[in-house]
Structures are given as structure tokens and as C-alpha cells.
Amino acid sequence: LSDTKNVIVPQGITHIGSYAYYNGNDAGLVLKNVRLPDTLTSIGRSAFSYLTEIETVELPESLQTMGDYCFSGSSVTSMTIPSGITSIPAGCFSYCANLTTISLPKSLQTISEYAFRDCPLLMEIPTYDDGNLTTIGYGAFMNCTGLTEVKIPDTVTVIEGNAFYGCTGITKLVLPEVITLRLGAFGDLTGLKELTVP
């Protein structure tokens, strides 16, 4: 395949396998915009990793699970996570250098280790005080230097080590009243000017 820029995966497909489009550029597969079917329930590990031309992937509301490093190293610019997802898996969007916006559902319970590591253009983490997020994993937002204001919702009980390490752009941080912070969770926040703890 070559110069396949706009792809619509047909209805009836329920699973996209691990490494399905991994580093497809090397095989001449140039994906820019991908629409996934309403029948899809799962995406395997590294399925869209290292696609350096891709910009958008439309995820259906039917989606329930995504594999580790699903979009790692890809050039996606924005993503809306559907409401059926309860966990952002390990490394899912790590090293997505062009990712600027992410929409997270209220159903989300866990942001796993390195989920958004080294996404320097990510500007905001949408969270909800009436959501279900409880855990932010190790290194989840490490080196996300584009973040400026972060409010951790009251539902979060644990932030693992190095979760926000190196987020030097953060100037304002709001923490919930009761929370467990692991070693280095907010290490090297050299730009921090305002910290609020109820």
C-alpha cells in the first residue's frame, strides 16, 4: 500500500490487532486520517505506534479497551477518548510530539504509567470533580512541558512517582484534600508559582 491518506475501517470489525499499523511509514503506508467503525471494541498493543504522518483517529463510542503504547510516537494532534474507556493504558500516547488536546471521559478511572510521557505540546488535562479518576500512574505526564495549570480532582487518591516530573511549564497546581503522593510525583516543577492544598 502507498499514499493511503484517508482510511475508513469497515463496519463489522471488532478488533484491531497488536502492531497492525506499527511504523507503517516504513512500508509505504501513509495514514493521515482514520475513522474506526462503531462495531470496534478493542485496539491491540502499539497498533498505531510511530505513524509519523497521522493527524486524526476517530474512536467510536463502542471502544472498551486500548492496548499499551497504542499511539506511542505517532503524530496525532488531538484525540477524544470515548466513554466506554476506563483506563488509558501504559505509554498509550507517549512521545506524541504533536498532541495538543485530549478529551477524557468521566468514566476514566486510571491513567497508567507513561501514558502521556513527553507530549510537550499538550496544554491541558481535562478532569471532572464528579468523574471516576482515582489513579495517575508512574511518569504519566513526565516532561509535558506545555502544561501550565493542573487541577487534580477530588476523586484521585494516588499519584505515583514521577507522574508530573519535569513539567516545567506548570505555574499553578491544585491538589485534593486527601491524596497519596509517591516519590518525585511533582519533581522538578521549576516554574511553579502557586500551590493550592485545601
N, C-alpha and C positions, 0 to 999 in steps of 0.2 A: 504494500500500500504506500502511496505517496501523496503528499499535499491534501490530506483529508482534514479539512479545517473545521467543518461543522458536522457533528455526528449526533444522530438520534438513535439511541439504543431501542430496539423494538419492544412493544408490549409483549408480555408473557415471560420475559427474562426475570428470574427471581434472585439470581446471584451473579456477581462479577468476581471471578476468581483472583486469587493472590497473584500479583505481578502481571496481571492481564495486559496492562499498557505500560508497564515499567520501562522507563527510559526509551520510550517508543521513537524518540527523535533519531536515535542511532539506527533504527530500522527504516527510516524514511517516513515514519508516521508522524505527521504534524497536526496535532489536535489543538484547536483554539477554543471552540465552544461545544460542550457536550450536554445533551439532555438525556436523563435517565428515566426509565418507564415507571408508571405508577404501580407496577407489579413487583418492583425490586424491593427486597427485604434486607439484603446484606451485600457488603463490599469487602473483598479479601485484603489481606496484608499487602501494602505497597502497590496496590492496583493502579494508581495514577502517579506514582512517585517519579520525580525527575523528568516530567514533561515540561520542557522549558519554554514552550510556546503557548501553553494552555492559559486561558484567561478566566473562563467561567465553566462551572459544572452545576447543573440544576439537579438538586437532590429531591426525590419525591417524598411525600408525607408517609409513604408506606415503609420507608427505610427504618430498620431497627438496630442494625449493628454495622460498624465500620472496623476494618482491621487496623492493626498497628501500622504506623507510617504510611497510611493510605494516600496522602497527598504530599508527603515529605519531599522537599526540594523542588516542588513544582512552581510554576509562575502564576498560580491563581491569584486574582486581585481581590475577590470578595467571595463570601460563602454564607449561605443560610442553612443552618442545621435544622432539620425537621423535628417535629415534636415527639416522634417515636424514639428518639435517641436519648439514652440516659447516661452515656459515658462517651467522652472524647478520648479515644484510645492513645496509647503511648506514641509519641512522636508524630501524631496524625498530620499536623501542619508545620512540623519543624523545618526550619531553613526555607520557609516560603518568603523569599525576599521581597515579593511584590504585594503580599497580602496586606490590605489596608483596613478592611472591615470584616467583622464576623458577627453573625446573628445567632445567638444561642437560645434554645428553648427553655421554658420554665421546668420542663421535665428533667433537665440535666441534673445528675447527682454527683458526677465525678469528672474532673479534668485531670487526666492521667499524666504520668511523668513525661517531661519534654514535649508535651502536646503542641505548644506554640513556641518552642525554643527558637531563638534567633529569627524572629519576624520583626525586623527593625522598623517597618512602616505601619505596623498595627497600632492604631491610635486609641482604641477604646476596648474595654471588656464589658459587654452588656451583662448585667446581673439583675436579679429581682429579689426583693425582700420577701416576696410571697412565693418564691421558687423552691426548688428541692436540692440545690447545690450544697454539698456537705464537705467535699474534699478537693483541695487543689494539690496536685502531685508534685513530686520532686522535679525541680527545674522546669516546671510547666510553662513559665513565661520568661525564662532566663534570657537576658540580653535583648529584651523587647524594648529598645531604647526610644521608640516613638510614643510609648505610654506616658501620659502627663498627670492624669488624675485617676486614682484607683479607689473604688469603694468596695470593700469586702462585705457581702450581705450577711445578715444575722444568722442565716441558715448554715453558714460554713463553720465547722467545728475544728478542722485541722488544715494547716498549711504546711506542707512538707518542706524539707531542706532545700535551699537554693531556688525556691519557687519563683521568686522575683529578683534573683541575684543579677546584678549588672544592669538593671533597668534605670539607667542614669537620668532619663528624662522625667521620671516621676517627681513632681513637686508637691503633690497633695495625696495623702494616704489616710483612709478612714477604715478603722478596724471595728469588728463587733465587740460586744461587752465580754463574751466568754469565747475563748479560742485557744487552741494549742498551736504554738509556732515552733517548728523544728529549726535546727541549727542553720543559720545563714538564709532563712526564708526571705529576708529583705536585705541581704548583704549588698554592700557597695552601691547604695542609693545616694550617690554623691549630690544629686540635685534636690533632694527632699527638703522642703521648707515648712511644710505643715503636716502634723500628725495628729489625728483625732482618735481618741480611745474613750468611749462612753464611760 
